[in-house]
Amino acid sequence: MPLMFISFLSIYGQQERPNRNLVVGQVVEEENEDPIPYATIFIKGANKQVLTDDKGQFAIQANKNNILIVSYIGFESKEVQVTSHNIKIYLKKAAYDLDEVQVVGTALGLKRPAKELGYSATIINNAKLTEGAPTNTLTGLSSKVAGLRINMYDSKVDPDFKVVLRGYRSLTGNNEPIYVVDGMPIPDINRLNPNDIESITVLKGANAAALYGSEGVNGALIITTKSGEKGKGKVEYRNSTMFSSVFLLPKAQTSFGQGIDGVYSPTTSQSWGPAFDGTMKDFGTTLPNGEQPQVLYAAPSHDVRKDLFQTGVNVQHDISFSKATNRASYFTSLQAMQIDGIIPQDKSTRYSGRFNTTQNFENLTLSTSINCSTTNSNTAPDGPWPSLYVLPANYPLAEMKNWKDENSLGNPNNYFVSGVSGLQLNSPYYYIDTHRDKSRQQILNGKIEAEYTFFPWLKAMARIGLYNSDTQTHSSITKYDTYVSGRNQSGSVSDGSAFIRRVNGDFIIKANQKWGRFAVNGIVGENIRDDYAKSVNISASNLLFSNIENPDSRSGDLTGSTNISRQRQVALYGEVTGGYNDYLFLTVTGRNDWVSVLSKENRSFFYPGISSSFVFSNAFDFLKESKVFSFGKIYAAYNKTGNVSGISPYALNLSYSQATNFPYNNLVGYVPASQKPNKNIKPEFVRSFEIGTQLSFFDRRLNAEIAYSYSNSKGQIFQASTSAATGYTSTLINMGELSNNVLEVSLSGDILRNKNWRWNLALNYSYIKNKVIDLYGTDDTEEYSIFKVLYAVKGESFPSVKVTDYNRDPQGRIIVDAKTGLPSKAVNLTTKGSSVPPHLFGLQSSISYKSFSLYFDFDCRLGGWNNSEFINSMIKAGTHPMTTQYNRKEYIIPNSVIQQTNADGTKTYVENTSVYAKGSDKASYWSSYVAGYTINYTAKSDYLKLKTLSLSYNVPHSILKRLAIISDATISVQATNLFIIRHKGYDAGDPENLYYNEGFNGWRQQPPYRTYGFTLDVTF
């Protein structure tokens, strides 16, 4: 009986066993037939799958008429019926799929389908981010996301950046978004290697980033770094070499040389002398060897100022290794970067490394991420350029390099004896050699994350992260003794250190369930964060020796300070999303914070949020079957978020400082701070609303998103003045209100797409209208001074540019004195407009033909105003072109009138046609009546620039086959800032570059540069 049963099973098994054959083939790209390595192929309805090899080839046991499903990241999945033993499968590159793409949502690094999101989120992948070979991640983001404004401070080798999403929400606090790297919030991302990044998800408002707490009020940049790729492992090497050259120097006059009021002087630096006549004239003082230097008194054939700058060089080397299996994935990278700046001797180096790994153990997944970097910089602080733009056009710059020679024109003993008041006056090369700022910053950033699956519907995750930053600085001015009175440089040195440590921990429970057409998923979690900072500075002046820069080598006392701060926060949060039939979703969030910077009575605060999305293309059958309409979603969100970024640690405590000779003689005494503590300070609360739609047409070849958002920030934290009779001069208060109305439009699509060609075009536009609703004043004229010409003004945009102006008649004409023809200053400042451009445009285009790809992007900003402080200095020095528009002769002020008082007391204004401005041919007039009015160097900051241009060639695999070790190779040439169109009244460099804030260029600000170079990317 057992034998018969076994025989029966054997016969039955032979009858039921499929008659499978070996099917071989290759998976290639539809456009260029390049092989697709490591694509997944499985038989529909069977638990059988294989991967293609590095040449896209595969072999699988399959029956005739079986359906093979082929998929690969970045390509549209395809079903192919088995009709022969050898098949070739073509995959088409996927367009932007709005309803299937995964984005990093608000839930602290957790991924969610985009169709569930009730707010706007934009993804920038690595290819888009690294166009133009940026050295900084933020440079690669600029102009590519609607509502995102990025500005660079200055153009030195290691610049900082300002990032604002959807306008300002705080008048005095932090307005930058939170940066989250692999789930870990960090203070900044300046040291993050752009080539390590897989993608950046931009969550634009507080609605999207509410679960990140107070820092999420300004939106979030969610950064996901690279992980391993399935297959045999991949080694990638990338070299980028870029050159930079200065451009957009402010215009300078070339008609008049050095002197005062038309009289030549060889020892003054000001350009108020006679007109250039082409003769040889004395220059400077008599040298110690008895010679009197002479120079040609004529403008040179080129702009001598450009000779100060050199061609900058930026060389980056990147190497990475990645691999993934079913059990683990690994990614490791190393980077070495060296930058030589456009100012001689300015240098910066960065060395960084990253190691990411994920391990799977049955129900447990462990993830670790470690990133470390060391950045060194050595720069001249402010002197070289500010000392040059006020000098005459025929200034012999080349002869100033050897300034240490006592018979050199650049030696401090022989240099100009008079210049513009308040400006540095020494040879630019003297400043380069004797004024140095050096720094060394070491950053360690990492996390450990564990996720355990209890049931398919229930998981728990614990994560702890560490961010350490240690910065050492050394600033020095070399001691230099001269025999000319007032020319000695006593020398100084300042050594500093700044240490920042952040520990961040999360514990999250995740659950999801589905009942028929209904689905629910949610999280609850807690967050603990501890921030510690310590800074130490020791300074010494009056150094004893020129070759020893040490605080101990000094005369007099040391000066210094130490600052230590610590702040902590604890939070509980939760999020629940309910979905119906895969097209209607509702999400509710809530978070409660306990923060140490507030008093016990106010340190706990709760903020809720709600959002919803309706994917109407999934809801109606006629839309599902449409050949024109591919996808459609509308969404809306409301959120309330507390913001305490404007309160520093211990700001609500009364602090004391040591006073000199208090109470008398050398007794040690302490005096209280002048700011009165206010224990009643509460968070600024920001209420945000957002509504938008996402649409896709023609098989997702055309995509659009339109969003409107509104935010209102109440309880702004101000430092208000108080009566000194109270014993204090200021205190913190909760008053003030700021609103933002934002409209965003994003369009993208493939204009052309076939086997050989693909042309993709993307356009984004945003309009940001903010308004100061209320301040702490009590009348309609209340305003708050921010910096220089920048103000917060009730009823106006923030920040507003306010300038000193002339007295004018009702028609805007300048009122001048009937006898002298001179103007007078208006009592009130004139508001020109917002320093922040309300209109932002970005245009990106990618055109590929076979193995060639051309990329370019434009950046345009309109509607802002800018004040340029260094033009004030140029006017005083006589180097600015406006000082020559009347040929250095007295003139009648254009558009001027003379005020007349009638018998009845009324005033009339008569056009001035005969009264010349007294002394308008003299330097003192231009210093007082032109440079003294900031309206004369305030202009529109509109611009349109070609930000990036890149041409790439992907070496065909038919060529690489001969090189067995190379699987992919790309050669690119790129350039940035190739051209810019500015407003006709603007001549102050690049409006995108900042000094302190939008709308102001300082006298120290260095000119911008453009870059050009090449990149080689090889994969093994």
GIKAPE-V622831 format. One record per helix or strand of 3 or more residues. SS is the DSSP state (alpha for helix, beta for strand). FROM is the first residue (numbers start at 1). TO is the last residue. If there is no record, write none. Layout:
ss from to
SS FROM TO
SS FROM TO
//
This chain:
ss from to
alpha 2 16
beta 21 29
beta 40 43
beta 49 51
beta 57 62
beta 67 71
beta 78 81
beta 86 91
beta 102 104
beta 111 113
alpha 114 116
beta 121 125
alpha 126 129
alpha 137 141
beta 148 153
beta 161 165
beta 178 181
beta 184 186
alpha 194 196
beta 197 203
alpha 206 218
beta 220 225
beta 234 246
beta 279 286
beta 292 297
alpha 304 308
beta 312 324
beta 328 340
beta 347 361
beta 364 379
alpha 383 386
alpha 397 400
alpha 428 434
beta 435 455
beta 458 477
beta 492 515
beta 518 541
beta 559 580
beta 584 595
beta 604 614
alpha 621 624
beta 629 643
beta 656 659
beta 669 672
beta 684 697
beta 702 714
beta 717 721
alpha 724 726
beta 730 734
beta 737 753
beta 757 774
beta 783 787
beta 790 793
beta 800 803
beta 814 816
beta 830 834
beta 839 849
beta 852 862
beta 865 868
alpha 869 877
alpha 881 884
beta 896 901
beta 907 911
alpha 923 930
alpha 934 937
beta 938 940
beta 943 954
alpha 957 960
beta 968 982
beta 1009 1019
//
